[in-house]
Amino acid sequence: MASGKEPIEVKFRLFDGTDIGPNKYDPATTVTALKEFVLARWPQDKDIIPKTLNDVKLINAGRILENNKTLAESRVPVGEVPGGVITMHVVVRPPQSDKSDKHLSNSPKQNRCGCTIL
């Protein structure tokens, strides 16, 4: 790889427990490139399909990763097994509708979160 460092093996865990990967990435790979990879390989049989990179958030060790950071900068080595696969959780932002303000005011249960972070 270009950076001269050992590639990092990552798999992406979707909201329903299915995985994309694992695949090896150069430590200099950006979070934006990882999101592009996830979007390109998103299973089309899912009810929720992200349309843009902004619809996807990657979480590693409880931290939301920033698009401009590299994989090496985003790693949390505490608790990682050397040579092991890093699991990143993928959260999809729900689609926004024009009527969301009316709908939110009529429904007090809209603040619930349907994701689980392990």
TACORMO-V831687 format. One line per field, one symbol per residue. ss: DSSP state (2 for helix, 1 for strand, 0 for the rest). phi: phi as a letter, one per 30 degrees, with the letter a starting at -180 (. if undefined). Layout:
ss->???
phi->???
//
This chain:
ss->0000000111111000001111111000012222222222000000000000222111110011000001222200000000000111111100000002222222022220000000
phi->.ddicddccbbccddcjdccjdbcbdeddddeddddddddcddddddcbdcbdddcbcbbhicdddeddcdddcdbddiddeidcdccdcccdddccdcddddddcbdcdddcccbcd
//
